[in-house]
Amino acid sequence: MSRAFIPAAGHDFFLPLYDPLWRLLGGERVRATFIREAGLAAPQRILDIGCGTGSLPVQIAATLPGTEVTGLDPDAKALGRGAGKAAAAGVDVCWKEGFGDALPFEEGAFDRVVSSFMFHHLDLDVKRGMLREARRVLAPGGALHLIDFGGQTAGKDGALARFLHSHESVAGNLDVELFTEAGFGDVREVSRGRFLFGRYAHVRGVA
């Protein structure tokens, strides 16, 4: 792809370390809770925008047989790792290379759109574009479920969290107005939490 993007681990060199670090920090537990809270179930058609190395799509497919899961990311190397995970887990996931603000899918193609800890990498215009595209590809009554850094959890982040996000668009990252501007209704914060990387929240919007 000619368009610039931030790789799943921030740099290709760190890609092999990305999954072990997330497991160490409880990433699988956070994803399992996210899947449950999002109400994902067969036979839904589910799109993960910015799937990185594919952990969330593979976990959805393995946890919920009968779902049709698609993982989209601009990083071909990360998608390759995702395909390897899916093969090892014995599940089917459709992998697509592309950007969240220019989805290569028809209107109403999915029942659920999810995204996990990717949104904060985007600048404001791209965030707005991604939300509009997520709304476009959702079938009526479908929902976007987005988990990322931010939210309204009280208290200050630790030194590591402040360092990691000092150059990223975390301020206002999960602003409800961004979702309503994109055409989502019944926008609400489903849950919130905190770990070493900082505060995070799960936000839902209905098409």
C-alpha positions as CSV (number, residue, x, y, z in Angstrom):
1,M,0.0,0.0,0.0
2,S,1.3,3.5,-0.9
3,R,-0.5,5.2,2.0
4,A,1.3,5.5,5.3
5,F,0.1,3.7,8.4
6,I,1.2,2.8,11.9
7,P,2.1,-1.0,12.1
8,A,0.4,-3.1,14.7
9,A,3.3,-3.0,17.0
10,G,4.3,0.6,16.1
11,H,7.3,-0.7,14.1
12,D,7.9,-3.9,12.1
13,F,10.8,-4.8,14.3
14,F,8.6,-5.2,17.3
15,L,5.8,-7.2,15.6
16,P,7.0,-10.6,17.0
17,L,6.8,-9.1,20.5
18,Y,3.3,-7.7,20.1
19,D,1.2,-10.8,21.0
20,P,3.3,-12.1,23.9
21,L,3.2,-8.6,25.5
22,W,-0.6,-8.4,25.2
23,R,-1.0,-11.8,26.7
24,L,1.3,-10.8,29.6
25,L,-0.8,-7.8,30.2
26,G,-4.1,-9.6,30.2
27,G,-5.1,-8.8,26.6
28,E,-6.9,-12.1,26.1
29,R,-9.1,-11.5,29.2
30,V,-10.0,-8.0,28.0
31,R,-10.9,-9.4,24.5
32,A,-13.0,-12.1,26.0
33,T,-15.0,-9.6,28.1
34,F,-15.3,-7.4,25.0
35,I,-16.7,-10.2,22.9
36,R,-19.3,-11.0,25.6
37,E,-20.3,-7.4,26.2
38,A,-20.7,-6.8,22.5
39,G,-23.3,-9.6,22.3
40,L,-21.5,-11.3,19.4
41,A,-23.3,-14.5,18.4
42,A,-23.8,-16.8,15.4
43,P,-24.8,-16.3,12.6
44,Q,-23.7,-12.7,12.7
45,R,-21.4,-11.2,10.1
46,I,-18.6,-9.5,12.0
47,L,-15.9,-7.1,10.8
48,D,-12.9,-6.2,12.8
49,I,-11.4,-2.9,11.6
50,G,-7.7,-2.6,12.3
51,C,-7.3,-6.2,13.3
52,G,-3.5,-6.1,13.5
53,T,-2.1,-9.6,14.0
54,G,-5.7,-11.0,14.1
55,S,-6.1,-12.0,17.7
56,L,-9.6,-10.7,18.1
57,P,-11.0,-12.2,14.8
58,V,-9.5,-15.6,15.7
59,Q,-10.8,-15.4,19.2
60,I,-14.3,-14.5,18.0
61,A,-14.3,-17.3,15.4
62,A,-13.0,-19.9,17.9
63,T,-15.4,-18.8,20.7
64,L,-18.5,-18.4,18.5
65,P,-18.7,-21.1,15.7
66,G,-21.0,-20.1,13.0
67,T,-20.1,-16.4,12.9
68,E,-18.7,-15.0,9.6
69,V,-15.6,-13.1,10.7
70,T,-13.6,-10.7,8.6
71,G,-10.4,-9.0,9.8
72,L,-9.2,-5.8,8.0
73,D,-5.8,-4.1,8.4
74,P,-3.4,-2.2,6.1
75,D,-0.4,-4.2,7.4
76,A,0.1,-7.2,5.2
77,K,2.7,-8.6,7.6
78,A,0.3,-8.5,10.5
79,L,-2.4,-10.1,8.4
80,G,0.0,-12.9,7.6
81,R,0.4,-13.6,11.3
82,G,-3.4,-13.5,11.7
83,A,-3.8,-16.1,8.9
84,G,-1.2,-18.3,10.7
85,K,-3.2,-18.0,14.0
86,A,-6.4,-18.9,12.3
87,A,-4.9,-22.0,10.7
88,A,-3.4,-23.1,14.0
89,A,-6.8,-22.6,15.7
90,G,-8.6,-24.4,12.9
91,V,-11.0,-21.5,12.3
92,D,-12.1,-19.6,9.1
93,V,-11.4,-15.9,9.0
94,C,-11.5,-13.7,5.9
95,W,-8.5,-11.4,5.8
96,K,-8.7,-8.1,3.9
97,E,-5.9,-5.5,3.4
98,G,-7.3,-2.0,3.6
99,F,-8.0,1.1,5.6
100,G,-10.9,1.8,8.0
101,D,-11.9,5.0,6.3
102,A,-12.2,3.4,2.9
103,L,-13.8,0.0,3.6
104,P,-13.9,-2.4,0.5
105,F,-17.3,-3.7,1.4
106,E,-20.9,-3.0,0.3
107,E,-23.5,-1.1,2.4
108,G,-25.1,-3.3,5.0
109,A,-22.6,-6.1,4.6
110,F,-22.1,-6.7,8.4
111,D,-24.2,-7.1,11.5
112,R,-21.5,-6.0,13.9
113,V,-18.4,-3.9,13.4
114,V,-15.7,-4.1,16.1
115,S,-12.4,-2.5,16.7
116,S,-9.9,-3.0,19.4
117,F,-7.2,-0.6,20.6
118,M,-6.6,0.9,17.2
119,F,-8.7,4.0,17.1
120,H,-6.2,6.1,19.1
121,H,-3.6,5.8,16.3
122,L,-5.8,7.8,13.9
123,D,-6.0,11.6,13.5
124,L,-9.3,13.3,13.9
125,D,-10.3,13.3,10.2
126,V,-9.5,9.7,9.8
127,K,-11.4,8.8,12.9
128,R,-14.5,10.5,11.5
129,G,-14.0,8.8,8.2
130,M,-13.7,5.4,9.8
131,L,-16.9,5.9,11.9
132,R,-18.8,7.0,8.8
133,E,-17.6,3.9,6.9
134,A,-18.4,1.6,9.8
135,R,-22.0,3.0,9.8
136,R,-22.2,2.5,6.0
137,V,-21.3,-1.2,6.1
138,L,-23.6,-2.0,9.0
139,A,-27.0,-3.5,8.3
140,P,-30.0,-1.7,9.9
141,G,-30.1,-2.5,13.6
142,G,-26.4,-3.5,13.6
143,A,-23.9,-2.0,16.0
144,L,-20.4,-0.7,16.2
145,H,-18.4,-1.8,19.3
146,L,-15.1,-0.1,19.9
147,I,-12.7,-0.6,22.7
148,D,-9.8,1.7,23.1
149,F,-7.8,4.0,25.4
150,G,-9.7,6.9,26.9
151,G,-13.1,7.1,28.6
152,Q,-14.2,8.7,31.7
153,T,-12.4,6.6,34.4
154,A,-11.4,8.8,37.3
155,G,-7.8,9.2,38.3
156,K,-4.4,9.7,36.6
157,D,-2.6,7.3,34.3
158,G,0.8,5.9,35.4
159,A,4.1,7.0,34.0
160,L,4.2,4.3,31.3
161,A,0.7,5.1,30.0
162,R,1.6,8.8,29.8
163,F,4.8,8.0,27.9
164,L,3.2,5.6,25.5
165,H,0.4,8.0,24.6
166,S,2.3,11.3,24.6
167,H,2.3,11.4,20.8
168,E,-1.0,9.7,20.1
169,S,-4.5,11.1,19.7
170,V,-5.9,9.9,23.0
171,A,-7.5,13.2,24.2
172,G,-11.1,13.0,23.2
173,N,-10.5,9.6,21.6
174,L,-13.9,8.2,22.5
175,D,-16.0,11.4,22.3
176,V,-19.6,10.4,22.0
177,E,-20.1,13.3,19.5
178,L,-17.8,11.6,17.0
179,F,-20.2,8.6,16.9
180,T,-23.4,10.6,16.7
181,E,-21.9,12.8,13.9
182,A,-21.3,9.6,11.9
183,G,-25.0,8.6,12.2
184,F,-24.9,6.3,15.2
185,G,-27.8,6.3,17.7
186,D,-28.0,5.1,21.3
187,V,-24.3,5.8,21.8
188,R,-23.1,4.8,25.2
189,E,-20.1,3.6,27.2
190,V,-20.7,-0.1,27.9
191,S,-17.8,-0.6,30.3
192,R,-14.5,0.8,31.3
193,G,-11.2,-0.4,32.8
194,R,-7.6,0.2,33.4
195,F,-4.3,-1.7,33.0
196,L,-0.6,-0.9,32.6
197,F,-1.1,0.9,29.3
198,G,-3.7,3.2,30.7
199,R,-7.5,3.7,30.9
200,Y,-9.8,2.1,28.3
201,A,-13.5,2.0,27.6
202,H,-15.9,0.1,25.4
203,V,-18.3,2.3,23.4
204,R,-21.3,1.1,21.4
205,G,-23.3,2.8,18.7
206,V,-26.3,1.4,16.9
207,A,-27.0,1.8,13.2
